[in-house]
Each structure stands twice: as C-alpha cells, then as structure tokens.
Amino acid sequence: MRLLFAALLSITSLFAISEKTDTMQADFVQTITDDKNSTITYRGDMLAKRPNMALWHYKEPVQKSVYITARNVTVIEPELEQVIIKKLNGSVDILAILGAAEHVGKNSYRAYYSGKEYLISIKDDKIDTISYTDAFDNRVSIVFDKQQINQKIEDSRFKATIPQDFDIISE
C-alpha cells in the first residue's frame, strides 16, 4: 500500500508541464517493476486539478479509488470493503516540480524534486509518460491516453464517499 501512495503522490505532482494546465483527465496504464524485475500493471482513469486534487480510479487488476487532497489520501477498496485514510504532512508543491522541469530533448523533460528524478515525455503538447524510481527503488512508468486538458471539473468530484459498512483504517 505504501508503494501505491508514493507512486500516486508523485504522479499527481506532475500532472502537467504547462503552467496553463489547470485540469487533466486521462486513462492510464501504470507499471511498477521491482528490483527482481517482477512487474505489476494497473489500468484505470484519473482526474487532476490544481493545486493539489486528484482522483485515480483503478479498474484492473483490482478496483479501487484513490482520492488525493492537500491533507489526505483516501483509498476506497470495494473488494476488501475497506477504506484507508492517510494524513499528509504537507501539500504536494506542483508548481515547484514544474518549475524544476528542464527541457532535455525534443519531447522530454527532467525534473528533480525532493530527492527524486522524474522523466517526462510530451506528445502533442500533453504528458505522454512519466517515469521515475520511487522511495522503494521500484521503477514506475505511467502512460497516459485520451487526455482532456482544462475541462471543467467540479471540486466535489474529489470528495470521497465512504460506504457506511466499510472498515476505516487511519494511518
């Protein structure tokens, strides 16, 4: 679960290269490879809104929804009938990360933030992929598809609705 939190916080932090991007919606494929070359691939869709809101709907191989705000990460896992709520110690500074991104190739950028290197590939003025090594030395790659930029997204979409009969775990 910590692996997922680290990956999601990092991806949410980098949802746009352009300072003109306020919202993003996309399908994604997230691949996480450990030091033994064991790989797990997740598929789903996501929403992100400046400055620090995101919603990741995982559809495969398991269903879960991950809500990220400046203060909390809330993971709703229907198959386990549980919710995990993790308080964040500080907000994710998207602008600082974007400000650190340097153009390193025709369609690629590199950013260093909080001790991590992020490689970002752009296609048609939108993020195509983000790659980095997470806090557990796993190689993470996110490929985005069917992106919609700057579409109106209501803040209420980022508020988790917790089913009454689910167990709640606070970390």
Wavefront OBJ file of the C-alpha trace (Angstrom):
o trace
v 0.000 0.000 0.000
v 2.877 2.402 0.755
v 4.189 1.762 -2.736
v 0.872 2.860 -4.192
v 0.767 6.023 -2.030
v 4.275 7.028 -3.081
v 3.540 6.437 -6.741
v 0.256 8.328 -6.701
v 1.598 11.333 -4.848
v 4.469 11.610 -7.289
v 2.264 11.282 -10.360
v -0.284 13.730 -9.037
v 2.528 16.187 -8.527
v 3.442 16.061 -12.194
v 0.082 16.095 -13.932
v 1.080 18.930 -16.262
v 4.149 20.528 -17.768
v 2.406 23.683 -18.869
v 1.608 26.322 -16.258
v -1.549 26.899 -18.328
v -2.883 23.460 -17.398
v -5.411 23.647 -14.577
v -7.132 20.281 -15.019
v -6.367 16.967 -16.651
v -8.447 13.863 -17.288
v -6.956 10.727 -18.836
v -6.862 6.976 -18.988
v -3.625 5.498 -17.677
v -1.504 2.376 -17.545
v 0.837 2.301 -14.531
v 3.645 -0.251 -14.491
v 5.693 -0.850 -11.348
v 8.814 -3.017 -11.589
v 10.769 -4.082 -8.507
v 14.488 -4.889 -8.189
v 13.818 -8.545 -9.122
v 12.110 -7.453 -12.366
v 8.705 -8.506 -11.062
v 6.113 -6.230 -12.650
v 2.551 -5.302 -11.840
v 0.431 -3.296 -14.247
v -2.566 -1.197 -13.235
v -5.147 0.329 -15.592
v -7.710 2.991 -14.964
v -8.558 6.638 -15.361
v -7.692 9.770 -13.447
v -8.690 13.367 -12.821
v -6.384 16.084 -11.511
v -6.989 19.717 -10.664
v -4.620 22.406 -9.487
v -3.301 22.963 -6.994
v -3.470 19.576 -5.262
v -6.515 17.442 -6.026
v -6.528 14.127 -7.827
v -8.709 11.075 -8.210
v -7.341 7.794 -9.525
v -9.849 5.059 -10.422
v -8.075 1.727 -10.704
v -10.047 -0.796 -12.764
v -7.514 -3.603 -13.311
v -6.214 -5.853 -11.810
v -8.215 -4.678 -8.775
v -10.824 -1.994 -8.356
v -10.059 0.904 -6.046
v -10.424 4.664 -5.960
v -7.714 6.919 -4.591
v -8.615 10.483 -3.614
v -5.721 12.891 -3.024
v -6.018 16.347 -1.495
v -3.533 18.633 0.218
v -4.234 16.976 3.564
v -5.263 13.353 2.913
v -5.035 10.312 0.725
v -8.214 8.209 0.887
v -8.171 4.753 -0.708
v -11.529 3.026 -1.148
v -11.172 -0.711 -1.810
v -14.580 -2.256 -2.632
v -13.256 -5.824 -2.879
v -11.954 -5.610 0.703
v -14.830 -3.435 1.940
v -12.319 -1.075 3.494
v -11.098 2.487 3.342
v -7.596 3.656 4.200
v -7.150 7.298 5.163
v -3.620 8.633 5.390
v -2.896 12.170 6.541
v -0.260 14.040 4.584
v 2.250 16.187 6.433
v 2.333 18.834 3.743
v 0.842 19.565 0.391
v 2.468 18.471 -2.823
v 4.022 21.506 -4.496
v 3.128 21.037 -8.149
v 4.459 24.427 -9.209
v 7.849 23.735 -7.625
v 8.153 20.465 -9.505
v 7.063 22.014 -12.784
v 9.410 24.918 -12.207
v 12.252 22.428 -11.798
v 11.493 20.640 -15.091
v 14.177 21.216 -17.678
v 13.862 20.567 -21.367
v 16.384 17.801 -22.161
v 15.295 16.642 -25.595
v 12.816 17.238 -28.377
v 9.834 15.990 -26.366
v 11.348 15.244 -22.987
v 11.816 16.958 -19.657
v 13.623 16.107 -16.448
v 12.699 17.361 -13.008
v 14.407 16.852 -9.658
v 12.210 17.319 -6.626
v 12.523 16.058 -3.045
v 15.437 13.848 -3.988
v 13.690 12.161 -6.928
v 14.298 12.399 -10.642
v 11.245 12.469 -12.917
v 11.490 11.869 -16.662
v 8.563 13.275 -18.572
v 7.755 12.622 -22.211
v 5.454 15.002 -24.098
v 3.344 14.180 -27.142
v 1.066 16.703 -28.865
v 1.661 19.212 -26.022
v 0.386 16.748 -23.405
v 2.134 14.425 -20.991
v 2.580 11.042 -22.649
v 4.614 9.236 -19.987
v 6.170 9.864 -16.598
v 8.937 7.607 -15.328
v 10.794 7.620 -12.032
v 12.184 5.437 -9.270
v 10.037 5.501 -6.142
v 11.064 5.507 -2.472
v 11.253 1.686 -2.520
v 13.607 1.594 -5.568
v 10.819 0.385 -7.856
v 10.808 1.639 -11.422
v 7.480 3.316 -12.139
v 6.132 4.209 -15.555
v 2.789 5.862 -16.253
v 1.443 6.088 -19.791
v -1.485 8.459 -20.357
v -4.104 8.170 -23.101
v -7.262 10.052 -24.152
v -6.216 13.168 -22.284
v -8.524 16.111 -21.869
v -6.891 19.302 -20.671
v -8.587 22.259 -18.970
v -12.083 20.778 -18.968
v -14.250 21.939 -16.078
v -14.063 19.560 -13.104
v -16.107 20.317 -10.006
v -14.230 20.178 -6.684
v -16.933 17.831 -5.366
v -15.568 15.069 -7.639
v -12.530 14.883 -5.348
v -14.537 14.233 -2.172
v -14.554 10.572 -1.216
v -17.904 8.975 -0.422
v -17.270 6.193 2.071
v -19.825 3.372 2.242
v -21.200 3.055 5.782
v -20.450 -0.657 6.114
v -16.756 -0.391 5.098
v -13.996 -0.678 7.686
v -11.958 2.526 8.060
v -8.225 2.344 8.693
v -6.452 5.588 9.585
v -2.686 5.826 9.246
l 1 2 3 4 5 6 7 8 9 10 11 12 13 14 15 16 17 18 19 20 21 22 23 24 25 26 27 28 29 30 31 32 33 34 35 36 37 38 39 40 41 42 43 44 45 46 47 48 49 50 51 52 53 54 55 56 57 58 59 60 61 62 63 64 65 66 67 68 69 70 71 72 73 74 75 76 77 78 79 80 81 82 83 84 85 86 87 88 89 90 91 92 93 94 95 96 97 98 99 100 101 102 103 104 105 106 107 108 109 110 111 112 113 114 115 116 117 118 119 120 121 122 123 124 125 126 127 128 129 130 131 132 133 134 135 136 137 138 139 140 141 142 143 144 145 146 147 148 149 150 151 152 153 154 155 156 157 158 159 160 161 162 163 164 165 166 167 168 169 170 171
